[in-house]
Amino acid sequence: MKEKIIHQKTEKEKMLSGELYCALDSELAKEHEKAQSILRKLNNSSDINRSEILKSLFGKTGENFCVKSTFRCDYGYNIYVHF
């Protein structure tokens, strides 16, 4: 008889599916720190450079969009902006 293999979701998988998750997970902590580094750069930049910085943070963007400072988020890759 075969044993049933049950996949336990990672904390990131839980987060992305809207379930309760632990933000202290090492994978999510690294991703959060990366996003915070990008946000520091973004919030200290001129308006000219902002859209390119945001494109590196967001999951997907259109060509024409505007986000004013001070902008905050946890991870960024789950943000989609279309115009």
C-alpha positions in Angstrom: 0.0 0.0 0.0 1.3 3.4 -1.0 1.8 6.1 1.6 0.1 9.4 0.8 2.6 12.2 0.7 1.3 15.4 2.1 2.9 18.7 1.0 3.2 21.2 3.8 3.0 24.7 2.5 5.8 27.1 3.0 5.1 30.3 4.9 5.4 32.2 1.6 2.8 29.8 0.0 0.5 30.4 2.9 0.9 34.2 2.6 0.2 34.2 -1.1 -2.9 32.1 -0.7 -4.3 34.4 2.0 -3.7 32.0 4.9 -2.2 32.8 8.3 1.6 32.7 8.0 4.7 33.5 10.1 6.5 36.6 8.8 9.6 35.7 10.7 10.2 32.8 8.3 13.8 33.1 7.0 12.7 33.2 3.3 10.1 35.9 4.0 12.5 37.8 6.2 15.1 38.0 3.4 12.4 39.1 0.9 11.1 41.7 3.3 14.6 43.1 3.8 15.2 43.3 0.1 11.9 45.2 -0.4 12.8 47.6 2.5 16.2 48.3 0.8 14.4 49.1 -2.5 11.9 51.3 -0.6 14.7 53.3 1.1 16.2 53.9 -2.3 12.7 54.8 -3.7 11.8 57.2 -1.0 15.1 59.1 -1.3 15.1 59.3 -5.1 14.0 62.1 -7.4 10.8 61.7 -9.4 12.8 60.9 -12.5 14.1 57.6 -11.2 11.0 56.4 -9.3 9.2 54.4 -11.9 12.3 52.2 -12.7 12.8 51.6 -9.0 9.1 50.7 -8.5 9.3 48.3 -11.5 12.0 46.4 -9.6 9.8 46.2 -6.6 6.3 45.5 -8.0 5.1 42.3 -9.5 3.9 43.9 -12.6 3.4 47.5 -13.9 2.1 49.3 -16.9 4.2 52.0 -18.6 2.5 55.1 -17.1 1.9 55.1 -13.3 2.7 57.4 -10.4 3.3 56.5 -6.7 4.0 59.4 -4.4 6.4 59.3 -1.4 6.5 58.1 1.3 5.5 54.7 0.0 5.5 51.6 2.2 4.9 47.9 1.7 6.1 44.6 3.0 7.2 42.7 0.0 6.1 44.5 -3.2 6.1 41.6 -5.6 2.4 41.0 -5.0 1.5 44.6 -6.1 0.3 45.0 -9.7 -0.3 48.5 -11.2 -1.8 48.9 -14.7 -2.9 52.0 -16.5 
